[in-house]
Amino acid sequence: MFKPLDPLLHSELRLAVVSLLISTEEAEFPFIKEQTGATAGNLSVQLDKLATAGYITVEKTFKGKRPCTLCRITPTGLKAFEQYVETLREYLNPNSQE
């Protein structure tokens, strides 16, 4: 029987954000927006969902007089991503399940 995929990570944009943060450890909002091709509004909503789940942290500060939103992956987010990938592997190779 197949395990369910994490619905939070099964969204293309949220999966892209988590993947990006795993590879960079932290990233500013404009960088994430540019890399994912998301609109600012949609990205904000998806970051809030990931933060509420504890998958990322979102820190709002200033660089000089300009606002700066910095996102980081959390251990919970890393573990959820690893489990998501493992579950996908099981979907792709169902005969290897014990």
C-alpha positions in Angstrom: 0.0 0.0 0.0 1.3 3.5 -0.8 1.9 6.0 1.9 0.1 9.3 1.5 2.3 12.2 0.2 2.6 15.3 2.4 -0.1 17.6 1.0 1.8 20.6 2.2 4.8 19.7 0.1 2.8 18.3 -2.8 2.2 21.9 -4.0 4.6 22.8 -6.7 5.5 26.2 -5.3 5.9 25.0 -1.7 8.0 22.1 -2.8 10.2 24.5 -4.9 10.6 26.8 -1.9 11.6 24.0 0.5 14.0 22.6 -2.2 15.6 26.0 -2.7 16.0 26.6 1.1 17.6 23.2 1.6 20.2 24.0 -1.0 20.8 27.6 0.2 20.1 27.3 4.0 18.5 30.8 3.8 17.2 33.1 1.2 15.6 36.5 0.8 12.1 36.9 -0.5 13.1 38.5 -3.9 15.5 35.7 -4.6 12.9 33.0 -3.9 10.4 35.0 -6.0 12.8 35.1 -8.9 13.9 31.5 -8.7 10.3 30.2 -8.5 8.7 32.6 -10.9 5.9 33.1 -8.3 3.9 36.3 -7.8 4.7 38.2 -4.6 1.1 37.6 -3.3 1.1 33.9 -4.0 4.6 33.4 -2.6 3.6 35.3 0.6 0.6 33.0 1.1 2.7 29.8 0.5 5.5 31.0 2.8 2.9 31.6 5.5 1.6 28.0 5.1 5.1 26.6 5.4 5.9 28.7 8.4 2.6 27.8 10.1 3.5 24.1 9.7 7.0 24.8 11.1 8.8 23.8 7.9 10.5 27.2 7.6 11.1 30.3 9.6 10.4 33.8 8.2 12.3 36.7 9.7 11.2 40.2 8.7 14.0 42.8 9.2 15.3 45.9 7.5 18.4 46.4 5.3 18.9 50.1 5.8 15.5 51.5 5.2 14.2 48.7 3.0 12.3 45.7 4.4 14.0 42.4 4.2 12.2 39.0 4.5 14.6 36.1 5.2 13.5 32.5 5.0 15.2 29.5 6.5 14.5 25.7 6.5 13.8 24.2 9.9 14.8 20.7 11.1 11.1 19.8 10.9 11.0 21.0 7.3 14.1 19.1 6.4 12.7 15.9 7.9 9.3 16.4 6.1 11.2 16.9 2.8 13.3 13.8 3.3 10.2 11.8 4.1 8.4 13.2 1.0 11.3 12.2 -1.2 11.4 8.7 0.3 7.7 8.3 -0.3 8.1 9.4 -3.9 10.8 6.8 -4.3 8.4 4.1 -3.0 5.8 5.3 -5.6 8.3 5.1 -8.4 9.6 1.6 -7.3 6.8 -0.2 -5.5 8.4 -3.6 -5.8 11.2 -2.6 -3.5 9.0 -2.0 -0.5 9.5 -4.5 2.3 
